[in-house]
Amino acid sequence: MSTYLPTPPAALCPICGEQNLCAQVKAQATGEPAEPCWCFSQIISAAALAQVPASKRGLQCICQRCASAQGITPKADE
């Protein structure tokens, strides 16, 4: 018998409501070391970030699909 564990709100995209696949949220939930998240190597457009409701800013990450819909670009190697 398995135990149902609800998805924490931080794991959901605040725009579409689907899983955001945030590596940081996964690490917090599992206690495992955090892997680099997909967003660490991207610049997410202001248009995409503007779609995040004010009440969820800084609390929930947008998913790659929603970020891509508004335009993301790879960060230059530092």
Phi, psi and omega in degrees: 000129180260155180261132178284125176245117180294151178286126179293145180307326182296342181272000182249141177292129181287352179267307185256343179085359178275170177303135179266352179055037179288122181294329180291318178295319178300316180297319179295322183286326184261342184080003178277160177299144181285135172267160176299135180276156180304327186285343182297334183256014183234154170254117182269133186295154177297327179297319178293314181295329180293340180282346180286123178303142182307323182290347182247358180294133181079359181244329182227135178273146174281155180279164182296326180296313179292322178295318181293327181298331181257354178103116172234151179228145178296143174288147176289145176299135182265000000 
